Protein backbone atom coordinates (compact mmCIF):
# COMPACT_ATOMS: atom_id res chain seq x y z
CA UNK A 1 0.00 0.00 0.00
CA UNK A 2 1.51 3.25 -1.10
CA UNK A 3 0.66 6.91 -1.13
CA UNK A 4 1.93 9.67 -3.32
CA UNK A 5 1.26 13.14 -4.68
CA UNK A 6 1.50 15.01 -7.94
CA UNK A 7 0.62 18.43 -9.30
CA UNK A 8 -2.13 19.06 -11.80
CA UNK A 9 -2.40 21.92 -14.31
CA UNK A 10 -3.70 24.53 -11.86
CA UNK A 11 -0.80 23.93 -9.47
CA UNK A 12 -3.10 22.12 -7.06
CA UNK A 13 -1.63 19.03 -5.41
CA UNK A 14 -3.59 15.81 -5.64
CA UNK A 15 -2.74 12.84 -3.46
CA UNK A 16 -3.16 9.19 -4.33
CA UNK A 17 -3.47 6.05 -2.26
CA UNK A 18 -2.80 2.51 -3.48
CA UNK A 19 -5.06 -0.13 -1.95
CA UNK A 20 -5.52 -3.82 -2.73
CA UNK A 21 -8.85 -4.88 -4.19
CA UNK A 22 -11.62 -5.38 -3.08
CA UNK A 23 -11.16 -2.40 -0.76
CA UNK A 24 -10.99 0.33 -3.46
CA UNK A 25 -14.24 -1.03 -4.88
CA UNK A 26 -15.87 -1.06 -1.44
CA UNK A 27 -14.69 2.51 -0.75
CA UNK A 28 -16.11 3.75 -4.05
CA UNK A 29 -19.41 1.96 -3.40
CA UNK A 30 -19.51 3.65 0.03
CA UNK A 31 -19.51 0.29 1.76
CA UNK A 32 -16.12 1.03 3.43
CA UNK A 33 -16.01 4.53 4.94
CA UNK A 34 -12.67 4.14 6.78
CA UNK A 35 -9.15 3.19 5.78
CA UNK A 36 -6.64 2.40 8.52
CA UNK A 37 -3.01 3.44 8.09
CA UNK A 38 -0.04 3.54 10.45
CA UNK A 39 0.96 7.05 9.41
CA UNK A 40 -0.61 10.50 9.76
CA UNK A 41 -1.18 13.23 7.21
CA UNK A 42 -2.31 16.84 7.37
CA UNK A 43 -3.77 16.55 3.87
CA UNK A 44 -7.55 16.88 3.45
CA UNK A 45 -9.33 16.87 0.13
CA UNK A 46 -9.65 14.79 -3.03
CA UNK A 47 -7.75 11.51 -3.00
CA UNK A 48 -7.17 9.41 -6.11
CA UNK A 49 -7.81 5.76 -5.38
CA UNK A 50 -5.34 3.44 -7.10
CA UNK A 51 -6.05 -0.27 -7.21
CA UNK A 52 -2.97 -2.40 -6.56
CA UNK A 53 -1.93 -5.24 -8.84
CA UNK A 54 -3.07 -8.00 -6.50
CA UNK A 55 -6.53 -8.89 -5.19
CA UNK A 56 -7.39 -10.29 -1.77
CA UNK A 57 -9.64 -12.97 -3.21
CA UNK A 58 -11.03 -14.18 0.12
CA UNK A 59 -12.05 -10.63 1.08
CA UNK A 60 -13.68 -10.07 -2.32
CA UNK A 61 -15.74 -13.25 -1.94
CA UNK A 62 -16.72 -12.29 1.62
CA UNK A 63 -17.92 -8.90 0.29
CA UNK A 64 -19.97 -10.60 -2.43
CA UNK A 65 -17.69 -9.48 -5.29
CA UNK A 66 -16.12 -11.58 -8.03
CA UNK A 67 -12.37 -11.22 -7.66
CA UNK A 68 -11.61 -11.81 -11.33
CA UNK A 69 -13.82 -8.89 -12.41
CA UNK A 70 -12.16 -6.27 -10.18
CA UNK A 71 -9.93 -3.68 -11.88
CA UNK A 72 -6.28 -3.81 -10.82
CA UNK A 73 -3.18 -1.67 -11.45
CA UNK A 74 -5.20 1.44 -12.31
CA UNK A 75 -6.71 4.59 -10.87
CA UNK A 76 -10.31 3.59 -10.19
CA UNK A 77 -11.89 6.67 -8.63
CA UNK A 78 -11.74 9.64 -6.31
CA UNK A 79 -12.66 9.85 -2.65
CA UNK A 80 -12.51 12.80 -0.25
CA UNK A 81 -10.23 12.55 2.76
CA UNK A 82 -12.11 14.56 5.37
CA UNK A 83 -10.64 13.45 8.70
CA UNK A 84 -7.67 11.62 10.19
CA UNK A 85 -7.66 10.38 13.75
CA UNK A 86 -6.06 7.64 15.83
CA UNK A 87 -7.63 4.19 15.72
CA UNK A 88 -8.98 3.31 19.15
CA UNK A 89 -10.02 0.15 20.93
CA UNK A 90 -13.63 1.35 20.73
CA UNK A 91 -13.35 1.35 16.90
CA UNK A 92 -12.71 -2.38 16.87
CA UNK A 93 -16.06 -3.07 18.53
CA UNK A 94 -18.18 -0.99 16.14
C-alpha positions as CSV (number, residue, x, y, z in Angstrom):
1,X,0.0,0.0,0.0
2,X,1.5,3.3,-1.1
3,X,0.7,6.9,-1.1
4,X,1.9,9.7,-3.3
5,X,1.3,13.1,-4.7
6,X,1.5,15.0,-7.9
7,X,0.6,18.4,-9.3
8,X,-2.1,19.1,-11.8
9,X,-2.4,21.9,-14.3
10,X,-3.7,24.5,-11.9
11,X,-0.8,23.9,-9.5
12,X,-3.1,22.1,-7.1
13,X,-1.6,19.0,-5.4
14,X,-3.6,15.8,-5.6
15,X,-2.7,12.8,-3.5
16,X,-3.2,9.2,-4.3
17,X,-3.5,6.1,-2.3
18,X,-2.8,2.5,-3.5
19,X,-5.1,-0.1,-2.0
20,X,-5.5,-3.8,-2.7
21,X,-8.8,-4.9,-4.2
22,X,-11.6,-5.4,-3.1
23,X,-11.2,-2.4,-0.8
24,X,-11.0,0.3,-3.5
25,X,-14.2,-1.0,-4.9
26,X,-15.9,-1.1,-1.4
27,X,-14.7,2.5,-0.7
28,X,-16.1,3.8,-4.0
29,X,-19.4,2.0,-3.4
30,X,-19.5,3.6,0.0
31,X,-19.5,0.3,1.8
32,X,-16.1,1.0,3.4
33,X,-16.0,4.5,4.9
34,X,-12.7,4.1,6.8
35,X,-9.1,3.2,5.8
36,X,-6.6,2.4,8.5
37,X,-3.0,3.4,8.1
38,X,0.0,3.5,10.5
39,X,1.0,7.1,9.4
40,X,-0.6,10.5,9.8
41,X,-1.2,13.2,7.2
42,X,-2.3,16.8,7.4
43,X,-3.8,16.5,3.9
44,X,-7.5,16.9,3.4
45,X,-9.3,16.9,0.1
46,X,-9.6,14.8,-3.0
47,X,-7.8,11.5,-3.0
48,X,-7.2,9.4,-6.1
49,X,-7.8,5.8,-5.4
50,X,-5.3,3.4,-7.1
51,X,-6.1,-0.3,-7.2
52,X,-3.0,-2.4,-6.6
53,X,-1.9,-5.2,-8.8
54,X,-3.1,-8.0,-6.5
55,X,-6.5,-8.9,-5.2
56,X,-7.4,-10.3,-1.8
57,X,-9.6,-13.0,-3.2
58,X,-11.0,-14.2,0.1
59,X,-12.1,-10.6,1.1
60,X,-13.7,-10.1,-2.3
61,X,-15.7,-13.2,-1.9
62,X,-16.7,-12.3,1.6
63,X,-17.9,-8.9,0.3
64,X,-20.0,-10.6,-2.4
65,X,-17.7,-9.5,-5.3
66,X,-16.1,-11.6,-8.0
67,X,-12.4,-11.2,-7.7
68,X,-11.6,-11.8,-11.3
69,X,-13.8,-8.9,-12.4
70,X,-12.2,-6.3,-10.2
71,X,-9.9,-3.7,-11.9
72,X,-6.3,-3.8,-10.8
73,X,-3.2,-1.7,-11.4
74,X,-5.2,1.4,-12.3
75,X,-6.7,4.6,-10.9
76,X,-10.3,3.6,-10.2
77,X,-11.9,6.7,-8.6
78,X,-11.7,9.6,-6.3
79,X,-12.7,9.8,-2.6
80,X,-12.5,12.8,-0.3
81,X,-10.2,12.6,2.8
82,X,-12.1,14.6,5.4
83,X,-10.6,13.5,8.7
84,X,-7.7,11.6,10.2
85,X,-7.7,10.4,13.7
86,X,-6.1,7.6,15.8
87,X,-7.6,4.2,15.7
88,X,-9.0,3.3,19.2
89,X,-10.0,0.1,20.9
90,X,-13.6,1.4,20.7
91,X,-13.3,1.3,16.9
92,X,-12.7,-2.4,16.9
93,X,-16.1,-3.1,18.5
94,X,-18.2,-1.0,16.1
